[in-house]
Amino acid sequence: MLKYTMGSDGAFERRQMELAVMQDCPVSDVTEDDVVASYRRECDPKSDDPWMLEYLRLGVLAYRQGPHLFVHGGVHVHNIGTVPGVSGITADLDTWIAQLNSWKDAQLADYEADP
């Protein structure tokens, strides 16, 4: 998933190395299951330290500062004004930003209710 869906080729292996450093052990001692478990812990609402989940809670998909638009991903002719699950195009930029961020919040709430 990291390589083919998220464009993060090598992230799994880098996380494995990071865990080895954190645990002061050889990389060979950190299993693939250990890496997966670390990713899951970081997003698990029942975890002692779900820091990645908190990061997602605080983040937004789009933010406008004056004439500047900051987005996660990119804006192009095929997605401007669209919101997943909503038909039609939202023409007003501020309304679109609010709808995108509300969609993110709803998706995250659904995940937290049933991870």
C-alpha positions in Angstrom: 0.0 0.0 0.0 2.8 2.5 0.9 4.5 1.9 -2.4 1.7 1.6 -4.9 -1.2 3.7 -3.3 0.6 6.3 -1.3 3.7 7.0 -3.4 5.9 6.1 -0.4 8.3 3.5 -1.8 10.8 2.6 0.9 8.7 3.9 3.8 8.1 0.5 5.3 11.9 -0.3 5.3 12.7 3.1 6.8 10.2 2.5 9.6 11.8 -0.8 10.2 15.2 0.9 10.5 13.7 3.6 12.8 12.3 1.0 15.1 15.6 -0.8 15.3 17.3 2.5 16.3 14.6 3.2 18.9 14.9 -0.3 20.3 18.7 -0.3 20.0 18.8 -3.6 18.1 19.8 -4.9 14.7 17.3 -4.2 11.9 17.0 -8.0 11.4 15.4 -8.2 14.8 12.5 -6.0 13.8 10.0 -8.1 11.9 7.5 -7.0 9.3 4.8 -7.7 12.0 6.6 -5.3 14.3 6.4 -2.6 11.6 2.7 -3.1 10.9 2.0 -3.1 14.6 3.8 0.2 15.1 1.7 1.8 12.3 -1.5 0.4 13.8 -0.6 1.6 17.3 0.0 5.2 16.0 -3.5 5.4 14.7 -5.4 3.2 17.2 -7.9 5.4 19.2 -7.4 2.9 22.1 -3.6 3.2 22.0 -1.6 4.9 24.8 -0.1 7.3 22.3 -2.1 7.5 19.0 0.1 10.5 17.8 -0.7 9.9 14.1 -4.4 9.9 14.8 -4.0 13.1 16.7 -2.1 14.6 13.8 -4.9 13.6 11.5 -7.5 15.1 13.8 -5.7 18.4 13.8 -5.0 18.5 10.1 -7.1 19.8 7.3 -7.3 18.9 3.6 -7.5 22.5 2.5 -6.7 25.8 4.0 -7.0 29.3 2.6 -4.7 32.2 3.7 -5.7 35.3 1.8 -5.3 34.5 -1.9 -3.2 31.3 -1.2 -4.7 27.9 -1.1 -2.9 25.0 0.6 -4.1 21.5 0.0 -3.2 17.9 0.6 -2.7 16.5 -2.8 -3.4 18.9 -5.6 -6.1 20.9 -7.4 -6.9 20.3 -11.1 -9.8 20.6 -13.4 -11.1 17.1 -12.4 -11.4 17.7 -8.7 -11.8 21.4 -8.1 -15.1 22.0 -6.3 -15.8 18.3 -5.7 -16.2 16.5 -2.4 -16.3 12.7 -2.1 -19.9 11.5 -1.7 -21.4 14.8 -2.7 -22.8 15.2 -6.2 -22.2 18.4 -8.2 -19.6 21.1 -8.0 -19.2 23.6 -5.2 -18.3 26.9 -6.9 -17.5 29.0 -3.8 -14.0 28.3 -2.6 -14.6 28.8 1.1 -17.6 26.6 1.0 -15.6 23.9 -0.8 -12.8 24.1 1.7 -15.3 23.8 4.6 -17.0 20.8 2.9 -13.7 19.0 2.3 -12.6 19.5 5.9 -16.0 18.4 7.2 -15.7 15.3 5.0 -12.3 14.5 6.5 -13.6 15.0 10.0 -16.6 12.6 9.3 -14.3 10.0 7.8 -12.0 10.2 10.8 -14.9 9.9 13.2 -16.2 6.8 11.4 -12.7 5.3 11.6 -12.5 6.1 15.3 -15.9 4.6 16.0 -14.8 1.3 14.2 -11.1 1.1 13.5 
